[in-house]
Amino acid sequence: MRGLAAYFGLVSFIDAQIGMVLDALEELGLKDDTRIIYTSDHGDSIGARGLWGKSVFYEESVKIQMILAGPDVVAPGGTNGAICETPVNLTDCYATILDGLGVSVVGDAAHPDSRSLFEIAQAPVDSDREILSQYHAFGSPSAGYMLRKGRYKYHHYVGFPPELFDLENDPEELRDLAADPAYASVLAEYETLLRARLDPELVDRRAKADQDALIKRHGGREKAKFVGAPGATPVPGYSPE
């Protein structure tokens, strides 16, 4: 309970800081010509499924807020305060910021998965837009990938069984359908979609090679253990050495 209370306290603190920024914009006369994106890099499990932290592809970790406000930020029909049901990703911030600055990106500078949120907000809902996420970092023995398209979300782990969830009928992701023969075709379809985007095993090998090279540059594994700050605040009841 102390951990949950601390987490919600942090949320309230961030809300207050955002309020200070918005108040400053108004005081400086910038409110009417400033566009705002409010988002986050991840959510937190805070005890869901017995987990504490991030590093997983369940909704409590990956389904983060993406709030867009400011001049000319309207949904179809000119309404404000609307919810856009088209799935979006953090990569969309790239195209959004450049769009807000009036910068056109072409050639190698363009990101194939990045679309301006200003454009998405005013376009018809595209519920089948594919959203890709991947994880190679702390606490992961191998690469993990998430592909969301429509009602289904597919988790692919190199060397481990996959997961498949029907977000329409199971929004809490409590029933893994990957081993259900009735969903074998869906599972195969989503693995094909993932592999059309990347080679999971190859990307995993490259990530591990980059990590090994980074460790060597810091003097080897034993020395690297003591470089930098701890990765996270210890969970309640645990005292690290």
C-alpha positions in Angstrom: 0.0 0.0 0.0 2.9 2.4 0.7 4.2 1.8 -2.8 0.8 2.5 -4.3 0.4 5.6 -2.2 3.9 6.8 -3.3 3.1 6.2 -7.0 -0.2 8.1 -6.8 1.6 10.9 -5.0 4.1 11.1 -7.9 1.2 11.3 -10.3 -0.3 14.2 -8.3 3.1 15.9 -8.3 3.4 15.7 -12.1 -0.1 17.0 -12.5 0.8 20.0 -10.4 4.0 20.7 -12.5 2.0 20.6 -15.7 -0.4 23.1 -14.2 2.5 25.4 -13.5 3.6 25.2 -17.1 0.1 25.9 -18.4 -0.2 28.8 -16.0 3.1 30.2 -17.2 2.0 30.0 -20.9 -1.1 31.9 -20.0 0.8 34.6 -18.0 3.2 35.1 -20.9 0.5 35.4 -23.5 1.6 32.2 -25.2 -1.5 30.1 -24.5 -3.2 30.8 -27.8 -0.3 30.0 -30.1 1.4 27.1 -28.3 0.7 23.4 -29.1 1.2 20.9 -26.3 1.9 17.2 -26.3 1.5 15.4 -23.0 2.8 11.8 -23.0 5.2 9.4 -21.2 7.8 6.8 -22.0 5.9 4.0 -20.2 3.3 3.2 -17.6 3.9 1.1 -14.5 2.5 -2.3 -13.4 2.3 -1.2 -9.7 1.4 -4.7 -8.6 -0.6 -5.9 -11.6 0.1 -9.6 -12.3 2.5 -9.6 -9.4 4.8 -7.2 -11.3 6.3 -3.9 -10.2 7.7 -1.6 -12.9 7.7 -1.6 -16.6 9.6 -3.7 -19.2 6.5 -5.7 -20.3 4.0 -5.3 -23.1 0.8 -5.5 -21.0 -1.6 -2.5 -21.3 -0.7 -1.1 -17.9 2.9 -0.6 -19.1 2.5 0.3 -22.8 -0.9 2.0 -23.0 0.2 5.5 -22.1 -1.5 8.9 -22.4 -1.1 10.9 -25.6 -2.8 14.2 -25.2 -2.6 16.9 -27.8 -3.9 20.5 -27.2 -3.5 23.9 -28.7 -4.5 26.0 -31.7 -5.9 24.0 -34.7 -6.0 20.8 -32.6 -9.5 19.6 -33.4 -11.2 16.3 -34.3 -13.4 15.8 -37.4 -16.3 18.2 -37.3 -14.3 20.8 -35.4 -15.0 19.4 -31.9 -12.6 19.9 -29.0 -12.0 17.5 -26.1 -12.6 14.5 -28.4 -10.9 11.1 -28.1 -9.3 9.7 -31.2 -9.5 6.0 -31.4 -6.7 5.5 -33.9 -3.7 3.8 -32.2 -0.7 6.0 -32.0 2.9 5.6 -30.9 5.7 7.7 -29.4 7.4 7.7 -32.9 4.5 9.8 -34.0 5.9 12.7 -31.9 8.7 13.0 -34.4 6.4 13.8 -37.3 4.1 15.9 -35.1 6.9 18.2 -33.8 8.2 18.8 -37.3 4.7 19.4 -38.6 4.1 21.9 -35.9 7.3 23.7 -37.0 6.2 23.6 -40.6 9.2 21.4 -41.6 8.7 18.8 -44.4 10.8 15.6 -44.0 11.8 13.6 -47.0 14.2 10.9 -48.0 16.3 9.2 -45.3 15.1 11.7 -42.6 11.5 10.4 -42.9 10.4 7.7 -40.4 8.0 5.1 -42.0 6.1 4.6 -38.8 5.8 8.3 -37.8 2.6 10.3 -38.6 1.7 13.7 -37.4 -0.8 13.6 -34.6 -2.4 16.8 -36.0 -3.2 14.8 -39.2 -4.3 11.6 -37.3 -6.7 13.7 -35.1 -8.5 15.1 -38.1 -8.5 11.9 -40.2 -11.1 9.1 -40.1 -10.5 6.5 -37.4 -8.0 3.8 -38.5 -8.4 1.1 -35.9 -6.3 -1.3 -37.9 -3.2 0.8 -37.8 -0.2 -1.3 -36.7 1.7 -0.3 -33.6 5.1 -1.9 -33.0 7.1 -1.9 -29.8 10.2 -3.7 -28.8 12.4 -4.2 -25.7 16.0 -5.3 -25.4 17.1 -3.7 -22.1 17.3 -4.3 -18.4 16.0 -7.6 -17.0 15.3 -9.1 -20.5 17.1 -12.4 -21.4 16.1 -12.0 -25.0 14.4 -9.5 -27.3 10.6 -8.9 -26.9 8.3 -7.4 -29.5 4.7 -6.3 -29.4 2.5 -5.8 -32.5 -1.0 -4.4 -32.1 -3.4 -4.3 -35.0 -7.2 -4.0 -34.5 -8.6 -6.0 -31.7 -5.6 -8.3 -31.2 -2.2 -7.7 -29.6 0.7 -10.1 -30.2 3.8 -10.5 -28.0 6.8 -12.3 -29.5 9.7 -13.3 -27.3 12.9 -14.8 -28.9 13.4 -18.2 -27.4 10.1 -18.2 -25.4 6.4 -18.9 -26.2 4.4 -16.0 -27.7 1.3 -14.4 -26.3 -1.9 -13.3 -28.0 -4.7 -11.2 -26.5 -8.1 -10.1 -27.8 -8.4 -6.5 -26.4 -12.0 -6.2 -27.4 -13.3 -9.1 -25.3 -10.4 -9.2 -22.8 -9.2 -5.7 -22.2 -7.4 -6.7 -19.0 -5.4 -9.3 -21.0 -6.2 -12.2 -18.6 -6.6 -14.9 -21.2 -3.6 -15.7 -23.4 -5.0 -17.2 -26.7 -1.6 -18.1 -28.2 -2.0 -21.9 -27.4 -5.7 -22.0 -28.3 -6.1 -23.9 -31.7 -9.1 -21.8 -32.5 -6.7 -18.8 -32.8 -3.8 -20.5 -34.7 -4.5 -18.6 -37.9 -4.6 -15.3 -36.0 -1.3 -16.1 -34.3 0.3 -17.0 -37.6 -1.0 -13.8 -39.2 0.5 -11.6 -36.6 3.8 -13.4 -36.6 3.9 -12.9 -40.4 3.1 -9.2 -39.9 5.9 -8.8 -37.4 8.5 -10.6 -39.6 7.5 -8.4 -42.5 8.8 -5.5 -40.4 11.9 -7.0 -39.0 13.8 -10.2 -38.3 13.3 -10.8 -34.5 16.3 -13.1 -34.1 18.7 -10.9 -36.1 17.6 -7.8 -34.2 18.1 -9.7 -30.9 21.6 -10.7 -31.9 22.5 -7.1 -32.9 21.2 -5.7 -29.6 23.1 -8.2 -27.6 26.3 -7.5 -29.6 25.9 -3.8 -29.0 25.3 -4.4 -25.3 28.5 -6.6 -25.0 30.5 -3.9 -26.8 29.2 -1.3 -24.4 30.1 -3.4 -21.4 33.7 -4.0 -22.8 34.1 -0.2 -23.2 33.3 0.2 -19.5 36.0 -2.3 -18.5 34.1 -5.6 -18.5 31.1 -7.1 -16.7 32.4 -6.8 -13.1 33.4 -3.2 -13.5 30.2 -2.3 -15.4 28.1 -3.5 -12.5 29.2 -0.4 -10.5 28.9 2.2 -13.3 26.0 4.6 -13.0 23.1 4.9 -10.7 20.8 1.9 -9.7 18.2 1.1 -12.3 15.2 1.7 -10.1 14.0 2.4 -6.6 13.9 -0.8 -4.6 10.4 -2.3 -4.0 8.9 -1.9 -0.5 10.4 -4.3 2.0 13.7 -4.9 0.0 17.0 -3.4 1.1 19.8 -3.7 -1.5 23.3 -4.2 -0.3 
